[in-house]
Amino acid sequence: MTAAQRLAGRYLSRTGSVVARLGRWRAVYLAIIVVVAPVLYGFDPTRTAAVVIAGGASVLAIVVAVRRRTVRRGGAWLLIALAATLLTVGDAFVAAATTGVVRSAEFPNVPDVVFLSAYLPLTVGVLWLAQPNPASRNPLLILDVAVFTLAGSLVAWILVLRPAIDTPNPGALDLTIAVTTVVGYVAVLAAAIGALIAVGRSPAIVLIGVGTAVFLFADLLYIRARVIGTWGESAPAAFLLLVSVAACGLAALLPMRDTGHDARRAGRRLGLAGMCVISIGLVAAPTALLVEASRGNVQTGIVIGIVAVVIAVLVLARVVLYAHASRRRAGVTSVVRRTLRKLAIATDERQVRASLRTAVREMLPDSDVRLVRDGRRGVTPEVREDPHGELIYPLDSGAAVEAEAGEDGVTTAGGVAVVTAPVALLDEYYQALQAILDQAALALDRIDLLRRLRERERERYFRSIVTTSTDVILISHNDHIEYVSPSATRMFGHDVRGKRFERLVTPAEAGRAGWGSVEDGAEGVVDRPGMSASVVQVYRRDLTADPTVRGVVTTLRDVTQERALRRDLERRANQDALTGLANPKRFQEDMRDGRRGTGGRATLFVDLDDFKIVNDTFGHQIGDGLLVLIARRIEACVGAGDLVARLGGDEFGVLLRDVDAGRARAITQRISDALAEPAVVSGVRVDAQASIGLAYVADHGDPDVLLREADSALYSAKAAGKGRWRQYRPGMPAPTRQHLGLRDRLTRALASNTLALHYQPIVDTATAEPTGFEALLRLRDGGPPISATEIVQVAESTGLVAEIGDWALARALQDVPRLNRGSAPDRYVAVNVAPRQLRLPDFGERVTRQLAHAGVPPDRLVLEITEGELVGENERAWADLDNLRTEGVRVAIDDYGTGYASLSYLRQTAIDLLKIDSSFLADPGSARTRVLVQAVADVARRLGLDLVAEGVHDPACRHLLLDVGCRYAQGHLFARPMPADAAGRWRFTENAA
């Protein structure tokens, strides 16, 4: 196949496809106006036939398009078809005249009237076809049309009307037809200009505008030839008329899109059309004036001037309106930018609605916007021209977002936005609204997508919880279990699908037969074959009506260990761990429970005598065994309705219910006798006895009063001797109150700085020269005097010992310079350390910090430890003392000889001094005393320890000490405790005591 054949084949195939798309009748029409009519028009005999054929085909094409509804606004097209018919008739007459078929006539004649009658339907049809839908006023478009119209009228005046007036003896009919022709010409010109400016981008309108322009140019040539009288020169005009008619027919074949928004916005932008308007308006008058001047005298200068002024005013008005519109557009652009930023960061639909509402109300006064989220997609944007105007805009970003159906089957994605505002404003700001609404659609799609992602993530999260949770989830349908979580097998021991829930879990509540009206948190029991039963908490929800569940959801939580722990905690909270008796909390609660018992009540406080000696002698294991044995003996002496409790280390409480005074005393005596019997614990015989205080009340009485009375009776029994009991009588002292009062005194003394230290000299026994001073606590609050030993005991029992000990150590170290005033700085200060201080984990660090803060050398400090309180091996305490001794601090055993493991403490390397208790010197003339003191002195000397004797109250004690070689002493013989300044100045005299 040759290249020519291939080219011909390709041309024929393309032609065939075009014919197929256009339709048969469109193809025939194109063949007529493109091929047949031009060929026939080229020959004079067939020129008239060419005009008739082309014009008739064009009119027929328009009528067929209207009939088949392929064009909109059929009435406008029919008017254009009527104008095309008239133009065809006139053009046929002109063609016949130019070829000599008919004789020409003077102006005006039949073709002039026919052409004149075509102006009206052509003007109305073009304006109607180019009218925006819906219609709206456009002041800039009106100004543009006015400028073109004035310019065209000026041209028509110079080229047509003026020559007609200048002809010799013009008749009235001639002038009338000439003026009417100019008016019609201008009307068609205005319609064409308005159509091209308004909707120039619509192919059909453009073609109609071009055809109208060709017609106007042809008509201008024709009228010019007729007015001047040269009929034969109208042949070009006849051909152009044929082209304009064919253009109207071709326009009916082209698609005509909606011209609403483009038409209304066309005059609001200073584009090419606007520049053309301004240019034509500015050059029309000077051009006309130049043409007039070229002919000779200017006779229409006034008319040209007036038209020039009017055109200038219109152009200026157009510029002003454009500037005003530009300012409005700048404001709208700012609103659009802000709104786009807000929509870009919006996280929910509420923020999108608020942003849209704010933007629309700022752009369009008296407006509103609403979102209709009904899932509609593919909606075409449209402006409905009702009394106020509505813009219906689809909220479809085009993104591939899956729409999920709700319960009613309506999708939640998509929808439309409805903007309500005046039509003119909707049209003017259509592009801005379009940008905002497109961004809103994107935001909504993004929010929908994120919501679905969150829902899916939440679904995965809950699925993970269900599959990994130890709680069991069951879903039952028609009373049979259909779904079980993985943990169900661990709870029941087998697969329970298909089982009835009532047969798997039994209500734990007595009297409940089933789970029909179960409350959340009710307990049940799961019996498992070959395994222990489990206690579960049951939560049930009837979700049969929920389409996603359609069943009863049961959640089971295994609380077996929790219940066991709760029982254990309850037992621990109310029971003593060692003896199994009630604890103080339970004892207090029962004391205040007035609902139990109706008779008299009695309270007993039982305190073991010398229990500390048992612990010190035999150890804590024997002591604990003794406490258990004592608890059993007390329980054996009381009734089933009575309560026995362990209140402290070796203190017990007994609550007797429904007893009279005689029975209460009998029980008390029975307990005293039982506890007085020797006990054997782990093969060790222990002699134990107890002091008992009894308080009785005939009715319930005040429990606090009963407790205080029993406490007072106990202390009265101890004061009377060991192994006794006493019943409370009015007038007995209340030691408990005194104890609490002293604690308050100590607390206030620390806060008010009324706690002080006095110092008793420790002297060389031979010379009576002071070598050190023992710091002793004193209260200066104006209350009854109290000894240093009592202060320490109260501080230990009330928890103030650490605070008071720190204060005493710091104050003693501060007084070291005052104690050494006037002498060589080698005197030390001895500070008593309570056992509870030694048990502090940072005791050593506290002492080191105090020394550093006071700037006192460590060898100027002696820590006095009461050996009777340090029985037992406290490795950490001894380690702290060893560390302090390494730094230079010395350690003394105070009250040596009063404890029960004195020799064991001498093995500790931290000990530097021994202080003999004052009880050793009670009878200095006794031979036994001399032997004991001599033995202690020998032990100290052999171990390299310094020996200090306390309680030296007369010269006989001093002589004894000198005889046995005790180097140091303190006591009233030398001096009583005194303030620091007096101690620093003290010197021994014979009458110092």
C-alpha positions, 0 to 999 in steps of 0.5 A: 500500500502506498503512502498516498493510499494510507493517507487517504485511508486515514483521512476517510477513517477520520472523516467517518468517525467525525460523521458518526459522532455528528450524526447524519443530518449534521454531516449533510449540513456541513457538506452543504455549507463547506462544499456545495454552497462555495462551489455554486457561489463561484458562478454567477448563474448559480450564485443566488441558488447557493445563497438560498441553499446555504441559508435554507440549510442553516435555518433548517439546522437551527430548527432541527436542533431546537426540535431535538432539544440539543440546544437550550433556550429554543426561543432564542434560537428560533428568533436567530433562525427567523433573522437568518431567514430574512438575511437569506431572502435579502442576500438572495435578492442582492446576489440576483442584482449583482449578477444581473438577474434582477434590476437594481433599484434606488435606495431604499428598496425591498432588500433594504426593508428585509435587512432592516426587519432582521435587526430586531429578531437577531438582537433579541435572540443574541441577547436572550441566548447570552443572558446568564442563568440565573440572570444578574446585573453586571454594571461593568458589562453594561458600561462595556456595552455602552462604550462599544455602542457609542463607538459603533454609533459614531462609526455608523454616523460617519459612514452611513447616516452622514452620507445619506443626509448629504445626498441631494434632496434626501426624502423623508422615507430615505432619512427614516430608513437610514436612521432606522438602519443605524439604530438597528445596526447599533442594537445588533452591535451592542448585543454582539459585544455584550454576548462576546464580553459576557460569555466569550468562552462558550463555543456556540456564543463565540460562533454566533458573535463572530457571525453577527460581527461578519453580518454587521461588517457586511451590512455596513458595506451594503448600506454604504454601497446603497447610500452612495448608489453603487449597487454593484459594489455590494457583492462582497457584502452579499458573500459575507452575509452568506457567511454570517448565516452559515455561522448561525447554523454551525453554532446550533451544532456546537455544545453550549455550556452553562454561561451563568458564572462566567457571564456574571464575572466577565466584566469584573476582571480587567482582562483582554476584553476590558483593555479592548473596551478602554482602548476602543472607547479612547480611540473612537472619537479621535479616529472619527475626528481624523476621518472628518478632518481628512474630508475637509471641513469638520462639520460634526465636531460638536457631536464627536466631542459630546460622544468623546466626553460620554465615552471618557466618563464611561471609561472612568466609571469602569476604572472606578468600579474595577478598583472598588471590586479589586479592593473587595477581592483583596478582602475576600482573598484575605478571608479565603487565606485565613479560612484555608489555614483554619480548614487545613488544621481542623480536627472535627466537623464542628470546626469545619462548620464554624470556619465556613460560617465565619468566612461566608458571613465575612464575605457575604452580608446577610448570608448563611451556610449549612452542611448537609452530610447525607452521603451524596456524591457527584452533585453538580454545583448550581446556583438557584435563583430564588428570592435570596439565592442558594449555592448548592455545592458538593462536598466531594474532594475526589479523594478515594474515601470509603463511605461507611453506612450508618444504622439507617443505611445513609453514608456518613461521608460526602454531602453538600454545602448550601450557601444562602446569600443574594444571587449577585454576591454568590455569583461575584464570589463564586471562585472564592466560595469554590476554593473554600468549599473544596478545602472544606471537602478535603478537610471533611474527607480527612476527618472522616478518614482519621475517624475511621482510622481511629475506630479501626485502631480502637477496634484493634486495641480492644481486640488485643485487650479481649484476647490478652485479658484475664477476664472472661467474656461470654456472648450468649444467644438464646441462653446458649454461649456462642462466643468465648474469649481465650481466657475462658478455657483457663477459667473453666478448664474446657470449651464452654461454647454451646453451654448454658451460663447458669450451669457453669456459674452458681450465684454465691449469694444465699437464696439466689436461684439464677442470674435473671436479675443479676446486678453488676459485681455480684459474685458467683462460684465456678466449680471446675472438675479436678480443680479448686472452685473459683470465685468470680464477679459477674457483669451482664449486659443484655445487648440483644437489640444491638445489631452488632452483638445481638446477645447477652454479654457476660464478663467474669473476673476471677477474684479468688486470690483477691477474696483470699487476700481480703480475708487475710488482710481483715484477719491481720487488721484485727488479729495479733500475728504472734498470739492469734488474739485480737489486736488493739484496733479490734479491742477499741472497736469492741469497746465502743460497740454498745450493741453487744451485751446488755449487762455490766462490762469490765475491762482488764489491763494485764501487764507481765512483770519482769518480762524484759528480764525474760527476754534479756536472760533467755532471748526473744524466742523464749519470750515470744513463746511465753507470750503465746502461753500467757495468751492461752491461759487468759483465754481459758479464764474468760467466757466465749462472749468475752474478748482477749487482745494483745495491746502491746509487747507484754500488755494484754486487754480483756473485755468482759461482757454481761458480768456483775462486779463479783464475777468480774473480780472472780475472773480477775483473780483467776487470771492472776492465779493462772499467770502466777504458775510457772511456765515451761517454754521450749524446755525452759522453766520461766517464772512469770507473774502479772499486774492487773488493773480492773475497771467495772461499770454496771452499764455500757458507760463511756469506753474511754473512761473505762479504759482510763480507769483500768489504766489507773488501776494497773499502775496502782497494782504495779505500785503495790508490788508485783503479781497483784491486781487492783480494781479502780476506785475513785481518786486513783491517779491517772498516770496516762494523763500525766504521761501525755502531759509531759509529752506536751511539755517536751513538745512545747519546750522544743518549740519555745527553747525552754529545754536546757542542758546542765553539766555535772563535772567528772573529776579526777578522784585524787585532785578533784580537778574537772576532766569532763562534764556530763550533759543532763537535760532540764526543763525551764518551762515553770512546771514541776521539775523532772529528771533527765532520766524521766525526760529520756524515757518520755521522749522514747515512748512518745517518739521525740527522742531523735529530735531531742537527742539531736538538739542535746548533742548540738547544744553540748558541742556548742558549749564545749568552748564555754566549759573549757574557759580559763583552762587547757582545752582538754575537757570533754563533754559526755552526752547520753544517747538513748537506745532508739537513737542508736537504732536510727540508720544514719546515727553515725552520720548525724554525729559526724555532721554535728561535730563538723558544724560545731568545729569540735575535735572528735576526742572532746566528745564521749557518747554514754550508752546505757548498757541495760538497754543494749542487750542483744547483738545489734551489729549495725549500732556497734558498727556505727560506734566503731566508725565513730571511735575510729574518728576519735569519738569515745564511747562509755557504758553508762550505769554499768552493772545494772544490766544482765549481759554486762560482761558480753559488752566488754568484748566490743572494741568501741568501748573506752569508758565504764561508768559504775552505777551509783547503786554500787556506792549505796553502802561504801562501808560494806565489805561486799561493796568494796569487793564488787567495786574492786572487781569492776576496777580490776576488769577495767584496768585489765581491758585498758578502760577508764573507770568513772564512778557515779553517785559519789555522795560523801567522802567515804565513797571517795576514799573507797574509790581511791583505795580500789584505784578508780581514777575518775568520779562524779557526784554531789560530793563534788558538784551538782549539775549547773549551767555551762558558764558556771561549769566552766568556772567551777573549782572544787572546795570542801563545802561544794556539796 
